[in-house]
Amino acid sequence: MSLTEPPPPVPGPGPGTVADEAAGQLRDRISADSLTTRRDYLRIVATVSGGLAIGGVGVASGILHRHGDSETLPRAKKVTDQLAPGESVAFRFPGDEDRALAVRLSDGSLVGYSAVCTHLACAVLWREDRGTDGELYCPCHEGVFDARTGEVTAGPPPRPLPRIFLTEENDGSVWAVATARSGEPAKEALCRQFGASRPDVAGMLGCPGADRATGSRRT
Ligand code: FES
């Protein structure tokens, strides 16, 4: 499916999905060491996951769900039909309980993050009126995250906001396709999720152990 074609209503993990298209773009974006795309083509954005400050222990021991994270490739989800500069939209991804936020920055870039503060899990809000690019703000204890990177810029949050990879179709619709853990490099996150279920995509992304030419994983 070309990048100009609209995605199916509920894309699955098979060939020709939004995730598949996104992977091709991600390969290029990773090569450029950048995941911030421009409005004139498919956008891949980083986002969300998060977690309680106290949740790390629970997650490590398998007790608590890691907010916004997905070990395997999540099912692509339509976030919104359109998103104008300065606007944000709340959604749930990858699970129904995982609060997330997609933001269109003033220069047209799309970013996506977990809306779960990494301090004590309060809801993170988009504040367009703050900072150069706007800010992601947690009102509970004045936590502030950089809108472009998710990094902590003020307050007590101990970790960056986990990112969500977004794509934008030519019709302007925005889709969530994958996630990264807090501070996790984009390629590592994508290979972790695409590697097992989509070796062809893993190959396109140049994931370790995957064959670039055939997209099959070496054994
Ligand atoms: Fe967000 Fe404390 S819960 S700063």
py3Dmol code that shows the C-alpha trace and the ligand (Angstrom):
import py3Dmol

protein = """\
ATOM      1  CA  MET A   1       0.000   0.000   0.000  1.00  0.00           C
ATOM      2  CA  SER A   2       1.413   3.345  -0.913  1.00  0.00           C
ATOM      3  CA  LEU A   3       1.800   6.121   1.566  1.00  0.00           C
ATOM      4  CA  THR A   4      -0.914   8.045  -0.171  1.00  0.00           C
ATOM      5  CA  GLU A   5      -3.531   5.403   0.363  1.00  0.00           C
ATOM      6  CA  PRO A   6      -5.748   5.666   3.413  1.00  0.00           C
ATOM      7  CA  PRO A   7      -5.184   3.012   6.033  1.00  0.00           C
ATOM      8  CA  PRO A   8      -7.712   0.279   6.574  1.00  0.00           C
ATOM      9  CA  PRO A   9     -10.177   0.950   9.380  1.00  0.00           C
ATOM     10  CA  VAL A  10      -8.486  -1.419  11.753  1.00  0.00           C
ATOM     11  CA  PRO A  11      -5.012  -2.267  10.457  1.00  0.00           C
ATOM     12  CA  GLY A  12      -3.656  -5.609  11.451  1.00  0.00           C
ATOM     13  CA  PRO A  13      -0.149  -6.891  11.790  1.00  0.00           C
ATOM     14  CA  GLY A  14       0.051  -8.323   8.290  1.00  0.00           C
ATOM     15  CA  PRO A  15       1.724  -6.903   5.194  1.00  0.00           C
ATOM     16  CA  GLY A  16       0.274  -3.719   3.772  1.00  0.00           C
ATOM     17  CA  THR A  17      -0.750  -2.210   7.072  1.00  0.00           C
ATOM     18  CA  VAL A  18      -0.158   1.262   8.384  1.00  0.00           C
ATOM     19  CA  ALA A  19       2.539  -0.217  10.567  1.00  0.00           C
ATOM     20  CA  ASP A  20       4.150  -1.718   7.504  1.00  0.00           C
ATOM     21  CA  GLU A  21       4.196   1.615   5.741  1.00  0.00           C
ATOM     22  CA  ALA A  22       5.440   3.309   8.834  1.00  0.00           C
ATOM     23  CA  ALA A  23       8.318   0.910   9.055  1.00  0.00           C
ATOM     24  CA  GLY A  24       9.581   1.889   5.649  1.00  0.00           C
ATOM     25  CA  GLN A  25       9.522   5.487   6.654  1.00  0.00           C
ATOM     26  CA  LEU A  26      11.063   4.698  10.000  1.00  0.00           C
ATOM     27  CA  ARG A  27      13.997   3.071   8.304  1.00  0.00           C
ATOM     28  CA  ASP A  28      14.729   6.294   6.534  1.00  0.00           C
ATOM     29  CA  ARG A  29      14.087   8.367   9.572  1.00  0.00           C
ATOM     30  CA  ILE A  30      16.336   6.243  11.714  1.00  0.00           C
ATOM     31  CA  SER A  31      19.065   6.549   9.128  1.00  0.00           C
ATOM     32  CA  ALA A  32      18.732  10.274   9.477  1.00  0.00           C
ATOM     33  CA  ASP A  33      18.764   9.851  13.245  1.00  0.00           C
ATOM     34  CA  SER A  34      15.566  11.785  13.504  1.00  0.00           C
ATOM     35  CA  LEU A  35      11.994  10.816  14.199  1.00  0.00           C
ATOM     36  CA  THR A  36      10.448  14.224  13.821  1.00  0.00           C
ATOM     37  CA  THR A  37       8.888  14.449  10.417  1.00  0.00           C
ATOM     38  CA  ARG A  38       7.431  17.234   8.379  1.00  0.00           C
ATOM     39  CA  ARG A  39       3.903  17.823   7.276  1.00  0.00           C
ATOM     40  CA  ASP A  40       4.480  17.021   3.631  1.00  0.00           C
ATOM     41  CA  TYR A  41       4.961  13.316   4.162  1.00  0.00           C
ATOM     42  CA  LEU A  42       4.250  10.485   6.511  1.00  0.00           C
ATOM     43  CA  ARG A  43       5.147  11.476  10.011  1.00  0.00           C
ATOM     44  CA  ILE A  44       6.703   9.243  12.516  1.00  0.00           C
ATOM     45  CA  VAL A  45       6.625  10.522  15.976  1.00  0.00           C
ATOM     46  CA  ALA A  46       7.820   9.424  19.259  1.00  0.00           C
ATOM     47  CA  THR A  47       5.660   9.092  22.274  1.00  0.00           C
ATOM     48  CA  VAL A  48       4.333   7.669  25.277  1.00  0.00           C
ATOM     49  CA  SER A  49       4.453   5.206  28.035  1.00  0.00           C
ATOM     50  CA  GLY A  50       5.163   6.222  31.456  1.00  0.00           C
ATOM     51  CA  GLY A  51       4.823   4.814  34.780  1.00  0.00           C
ATOM     52  CA  LEU A  52       4.613   5.417  38.415  1.00  0.00           C
ATOM     53  CA  ALA A  53       7.758   6.506  40.132  1.00  0.00           C
ATOM     54  CA  ILE A  54       7.106   3.652  42.452  1.00  0.00           C
ATOM     55  CA  GLY A  55       5.981   1.483  39.609  1.00  0.00           C
ATOM     56  CA  GLY A  56       9.439   0.629  38.404  1.00  0.00           C
ATOM     57  CA  VAL A  57       9.829  -2.012  41.051  1.00  0.00           C
ATOM     58  CA  GLY A  58       6.420  -3.406  40.322  1.00  0.00           C
ATOM     59  CA  VAL A  59       7.036  -3.466  36.613  1.00  0.00           C
ATOM     60  CA  ALA A  60      10.407  -5.102  37.056  1.00  0.00           C
ATOM     61  CA  SER A  61       8.802  -7.804  39.096  1.00  0.00           C
ATOM     62  CA  GLY A  62       5.939  -8.166  36.677  1.00  0.00           C
ATOM     63  CA  ILE A  63       3.370  -6.938  39.189  1.00  0.00           C
ATOM     64  CA  LEU A  64       2.295  -3.728  37.467  1.00  0.00           C
ATOM     65  CA  HIS A  65       1.550  -2.921  33.893  1.00  0.00           C
ATOM     66  CA  ARG A  66       4.100  -0.575  32.357  1.00  0.00           C
ATOM     67  CA  HIS A  67       2.044   2.356  31.160  1.00  0.00           C
ATOM     68  CA  GLY A  68       2.017   2.764  27.430  1.00  0.00           C
ATOM     69  CA  ASP A  69       4.431  -0.036  26.752  1.00  0.00           C
ATOM     70  CA  SER A  70       3.966  -3.015  24.508  1.00  0.00           C
ATOM     71  CA  GLU A  71       6.408  -5.887  24.238  1.00  0.00           C
ATOM     72  CA  THR A  72       4.946  -6.946  20.944  1.00  0.00           C
ATOM     73  CA  LEU A  73       3.765  -4.881  18.040  1.00  0.00           C
ATOM     74  CA  PRO A  74       0.529  -3.161  19.056  1.00  0.00           C
ATOM     75  CA  ARG A  75      -2.411  -2.914  16.732  1.00  0.00           C
ATOM     76  CA  ALA A  76      -2.274   0.412  14.875  1.00  0.00           C
ATOM     77  CA  LYS A  77      -4.916   2.827  16.096  1.00  0.00           C
ATOM     78  CA  LYS A  78      -6.415   5.907  14.523  1.00  0.00           C
ATOM     79  CA  VAL A  79      -5.857   8.867  16.802  1.00  0.00           C
ATOM     80  CA  THR A  80      -7.712  11.625  14.971  1.00  0.00           C
ATOM     81  CA  ASP A  81      -8.851  12.705  11.520  1.00  0.00           C
ATOM     82  CA  GLN A  82      -6.908  15.967  11.653  1.00  0.00           C
ATOM     83  CA  LEU A  83      -4.616  17.798  14.039  1.00  0.00           C
ATOM     84  CA  ALA A  84      -3.829  21.471  13.516  1.00  0.00           C
ATOM     85  CA  PRO A  85      -0.678  23.266  14.755  1.00  0.00           C
ATOM     86  CA  GLY A  86      -0.907  24.029  18.439  1.00  0.00           C
ATOM     87  CA  GLU A  87      -3.591  21.432  19.019  1.00  0.00           C
ATOM     88  CA  SER A  88      -3.438  18.223  20.993  1.00  0.00           C
ATOM     89  CA  VAL A  89      -5.641  15.197  21.274  1.00  0.00           C
ATOM     90  CA  ALA A  90      -5.902  12.654  24.037  1.00  0.00           C
ATOM     91  CA  PHE A  91      -6.220   8.998  23.194  1.00  0.00           C
ATOM     92  CA  ARG A  92      -5.462   5.546  24.586  1.00  0.00           C
ATOM     93  CA  PHE A  93      -2.580   3.472  23.265  1.00  0.00           C
ATOM     94  CA  PRO A  94      -1.433   0.753  23.098  1.00  0.00           C
ATOM     95  CA  GLY A  95      -4.038  -0.505  25.567  1.00  0.00           C
ATOM     96  CA  ASP A  96      -7.422   0.870  26.481  1.00  0.00           C
ATOM     97  CA  GLU A  97      -6.057   2.008  29.835  1.00  0.00           C
ATOM     98  CA  ASP A  98      -2.933   3.665  28.483  1.00  0.00           C
ATOM     99  CA  ARG A  99      -3.469   7.421  28.385  1.00  0.00           C
ATOM    100  CA  ALA A 100      -1.613   9.155  25.606  1.00  0.00           C
ATOM    101  CA  LEU A 101      -1.318  12.557  24.021  1.00  0.00           C
ATOM    102  CA  ALA A 102      -0.627  13.585  20.429  1.00  0.00           C
ATOM    103  CA  VAL A 103       0.475  17.164  19.770  1.00  0.00           C
ATOM    104  CA  ARG A 104       1.020  19.153  16.596  1.00  0.00           C
ATOM    105  CA  LEU A 105       3.775  21.647  17.316  1.00  0.00           C
ATOM    106  CA  SER A 106       3.749  25.115  15.801  1.00  0.00           C
ATOM    107  CA  ASP A 107       6.177  24.094  13.022  1.00  0.00           C
ATOM    108  CA  GLY A 108       3.915  21.237  11.964  1.00  0.00           C
ATOM    109  CA  SER A 109       5.836  18.443  13.662  1.00  0.00           C
ATOM    110  CA  LEU A 110       3.849  15.715  15.336  1.00  0.00           C
ATOM    111  CA  VAL A 111       4.832  14.300  18.683  1.00  0.00           C
ATOM    112  CA  GLY A 112       3.203  11.681  20.843  1.00  0.00           C
ATOM    113  CA  TYR A 113       3.800  10.692  24.439  1.00  0.00           C
ATOM    114  CA  SER A 114       2.342   8.839  27.309  1.00  0.00           C
ATOM    115  CA  ALA A 115       0.097  11.165  29.253  1.00  0.00           C
ATOM    116  CA  VAL A 116       1.035   9.398  32.482  1.00  0.00           C
ATOM    117  CA  CYS A 117       3.523  11.456  34.480  1.00  0.00           C
ATOM    118  CA  THR A 118       6.661   9.501  35.336  1.00  0.00           C
ATOM    119  CA  HIS A 119       6.584  10.940  38.857  1.00  0.00           C
ATOM    120  CA  LEU A 120       3.347   9.751  40.441  1.00  0.00           C
ATOM    121  CA  ALA A 121       1.209   9.052  37.403  1.00  0.00           C
ATOM    122  CA  CYS A 122      -0.883  12.216  37.274  1.00  0.00           C
ATOM    123  CA  ALA A 123      -2.263  13.219  33.898  1.00  0.00           C
ATOM    124  CA  VAL A 124       0.122  15.233  31.730  1.00  0.00           C
ATOM    125  CA  LEU A 125      -1.419  18.155  29.871  1.00  0.00           C
ATOM    126  CA  TRP A 126      -0.457  20.074  26.749  1.00  0.00           C
ATOM    127  CA  ARG A 127       0.205  23.782  27.371  1.00  0.00           C
ATOM    128  CA  GLU A 128       0.659  25.599  24.104  1.00  0.00           C
ATOM    129  CA  ASP A 129       1.076  28.919  25.893  1.00  0.00           C
ATOM    130  CA  ARG A 130       4.245  27.893  27.724  1.00  0.00           C
ATOM    131  CA  GLY A 131       7.784  27.829  26.381  1.00  0.00           C
ATOM    132  CA  THR A 132       8.961  28.187  22.806  1.00  0.00           C
ATOM    133  CA  ASP A 133       7.300  25.016  21.573  1.00  0.00           C
ATOM    134  CA  GLY A 134       4.707  24.700  24.281  1.00  0.00           C
ATOM    135  CA  GLU A 135       5.179  22.284  27.138  1.00  0.00           C
ATOM    136  CA  LEU A 136       3.869  19.040  28.484  1.00  0.00           C
ATOM    137  CA  TYR A 137       2.867  19.928  31.983  1.00  0.00           C
ATOM    138  CA  CYS A 138       1.912  17.921  35.046  1.00  0.00           C
ATOM    139  CA  PRO A 139      -0.093  20.056  37.462  1.00  0.00           C
ATOM    140  CA  CYS A 140       0.301  17.740  40.453  1.00  0.00           C
ATOM    141  CA  HIS A 141       3.855  18.789  41.343  1.00  0.00           C
ATOM    142  CA  GLU A 142       4.759  21.224  38.551  1.00  0.00           C
ATOM    143  CA  GLY A 143       6.484  18.647  36.438  1.00  0.00           C
ATOM    144  CA  VAL A 144       7.439  19.842  32.955  1.00  0.00           C
ATOM    145  CA  PHE A 145       8.503  17.836  29.905  1.00  0.00           C
ATOM    146  CA  ASP A 146      10.075  19.082  26.684  1.00  0.00           C
ATOM    147  CA  ALA A 147       7.428  18.974  23.960  1.00  0.00           C
ATOM    148  CA  ARG A 148       9.891  17.822  21.270  1.00  0.00           C
ATOM    149  CA  THR A 149      11.713  15.145  23.190  1.00  0.00           C
ATOM    150  CA  GLY A 150       9.680  14.253  26.252  1.00  0.00           C
ATOM    151  CA  GLU A 151      12.718  14.952  28.445  1.00  0.00           C
ATOM    152  CA  VAL A 152      12.132  16.337  31.918  1.00  0.00           C
ATOM    153  CA  THR A 153      12.856  20.074  32.068  1.00  0.00           C
ATOM    154  CA  ALA A 154      11.497  20.923  35.516  1.00  0.00           C
ATOM    155  CA  GLY A 155       9.980  19.396  38.603  1.00  0.00           C
ATOM    156  CA  PRO A 156      10.260  15.970  40.201  1.00  0.00           C
ATOM    157  CA  PRO A 157       9.586  13.507  37.363  1.00  0.00           C
ATOM    158  CA  PRO A 158      12.546  11.109  37.308  1.00  0.00           C
ATOM    159  CA  ARG A 159      12.329   9.996  33.708  1.00  0.00           C
ATOM    160  CA  PRO A 160      11.293  11.264  30.261  1.00  0.00           C
ATOM    161  CA  LEU A 161       7.826  10.560  29.014  1.00  0.00           C
ATOM    162  CA  PRO A 162       7.690   7.344  27.006  1.00  0.00           C
ATOM    163  CA  ARG A 163       7.109   8.032  23.366  1.00  0.00           C
ATOM    164  CA  ILE A 164       4.507   6.841  20.900  1.00  0.00           C
ATOM    165  CA  PHE A 165       5.346   6.500  17.232  1.00  0.00           C
ATOM    166  CA  LEU A 166       2.752   8.212  15.098  1.00  0.00           C
ATOM    167  CA  THR A 167       2.200   8.276  11.385  1.00  0.00           C
ATOM    168  CA  GLU A 168       0.250  10.787   9.386  1.00  0.00           C
ATOM    169  CA  GLU A 169      -1.538   9.764   6.234  1.00  0.00           C
ATOM    170  CA  ASN A 170      -1.999  12.079   3.277  1.00  0.00           C
ATOM    171  CA  ASP A 171      -5.605  12.612   4.269  1.00  0.00           C
ATOM    172  CA  GLY A 172      -4.338  14.146   7.500  1.00  0.00           C
ATOM    173  CA  SER A 173      -5.388  11.304   9.755  1.00  0.00           C
ATOM    174  CA  VAL A 174      -2.989  10.480  12.543  1.00  0.00           C
ATOM    175  CA  TRP A 175      -2.270   6.892  13.612  1.00  0.00           C
ATOM    176  CA  ALA A 176      -0.407   5.427  16.544  1.00  0.00           C
ATOM    177  CA  VAL A 177       1.690   2.437  15.488  1.00  0.00           C
ATOM    178  CA  ALA A 178       4.288   1.646  18.128  1.00  0.00           C
ATOM    179  CA  THR A 179       5.713   2.707  21.467  1.00  0.00           C
ATOM    180  CA  ALA A 180       9.048   3.271  23.139  1.00  0.00           C
ATOM    181  CA  ARG A 181       9.844   2.983  26.804  1.00  0.00           C
ATOM    182  CA  SER A 182      11.061   5.970  28.718  1.00  0.00           C
ATOM    183  CA  GLY A 183      14.495   6.845  27.362  1.00  0.00           C
ATOM    184  CA  GLU A 184      14.578   3.895  24.981  1.00  0.00           C
ATOM    185  CA  PRO A 185      16.280   4.591  21.619  1.00  0.00           C
ATOM    186  CA  ALA A 186      13.804   4.600  18.751  1.00  0.00           C
ATOM    187  CA  LYS A 187      15.435   1.825  16.751  1.00  0.00           C
ATOM    188  CA  GLU A 188      15.724  -0.400  19.771  1.00  0.00           C
ATOM    189  CA  ALA A 189      12.061   0.103  20.560  1.00  0.00           C
ATOM    190  CA  LEU A 190      10.936  -0.582  17.017  1.00  0.00           C
ATOM    191  CA  CYS A 191      13.082  -3.659  16.601  1.00  0.00           C
ATOM    192  CA  ARG A 192      11.769  -4.994  19.891  1.00  0.00           C
ATOM    193  CA  GLN A 193       8.198  -4.659  18.693  1.00  0.00           C
ATOM    194  CA  PHE A 194       8.498  -5.421  14.990  1.00  0.00           C
ATOM    195  CA  GLY A 195      11.189  -8.057  15.291  1.00  0.00           C
ATOM    196  CA  ALA A 196       9.125 -10.997  16.457  1.00  0.00           C
ATOM    197  CA  SER A 197       5.941 -10.502  14.481  1.00  0.00           C
ATOM    198  CA  ARG A 198       7.221  -8.730  11.385  1.00  0.00           C
ATOM    199  CA  PRO A 199      10.672  -9.973  10.390  1.00  0.00           C
ATOM    200  CA  ASP A 200      10.215  -8.319   7.005  1.00  0.00           C
ATOM    201  CA  VAL A 201       9.833  -4.958   8.668  1.00  0.00           C
ATOM    202  CA  ALA A 202      12.676  -5.736  11.046  1.00  0.00           C
ATOM    203  CA  GLY A 203      14.827  -6.296   7.987  1.00  0.00           C
ATOM    204  CA  MET A 204      13.768  -2.993   6.512  1.00  0.00           C
ATOM    205  CA  LEU A 205      14.666  -1.280   9.745  1.00  0.00           C
ATOM    206  CA  GLY A 206      18.068  -2.946   9.850  1.00  0.00           C
ATOM    207  CA  CYS A 207      17.357  -4.620  13.163  1.00  0.00           C
ATOM    208  CA  PRO A 208      20.103  -6.859  14.585  1.00  0.00           C
ATOM    209  CA  GLY A 209      19.649 -10.434  13.404  1.00  0.00           C
ATOM    210  CA  ALA A 210      17.352  -9.480  10.582  1.00  0.00           C
ATOM    211  CA  ASP A 211      18.250  -9.882   6.938  1.00  0.00           C
ATOM    212  CA  ARG A 212      18.012  -6.548   5.163  1.00  0.00           C
ATOM    213  CA  ALA A 213      17.535  -8.079   1.755  1.00  0.00           C
ATOM    214  CA  THR A 214      14.866 -10.623   2.528  1.00  0.00           C
ATOM    215  CA  GLY A 215      13.516  -9.259   5.740  1.00  0.00           C
ATOM    216  CA  SER A 216      13.916 -12.649   7.384  1.00  0.00           C
ATOM    217  CA  ARG A 217      15.572 -13.114  10.720  1.00  0.00           C
ATOM    218  CA  ARG A 218      18.757 -15.134  10.921  1.00  0.00           C
ATOM    219  CA  THR A 219      18.690 -18.132  13.170  1.00  0.00           C
TER     220      THR A 219
END
"""
ligand_1 = """\
4
FES
Fe 3.574 14.648 37.866
Fe 4.258 14.642 40.417
S 2.823 13.383 39.447
S 4.980 15.948 38.853
"""
view = py3Dmol.view(width=600, height=400)
view.addModel(protein, "pdb")
view.setStyle({"model": 0}, {"cartoon": {"style": "trace"}})
view.addModel(ligand_1, "xyz")
view.setStyle({"model": 1}, {"stick": {}})
view.zoomTo()
view.show()
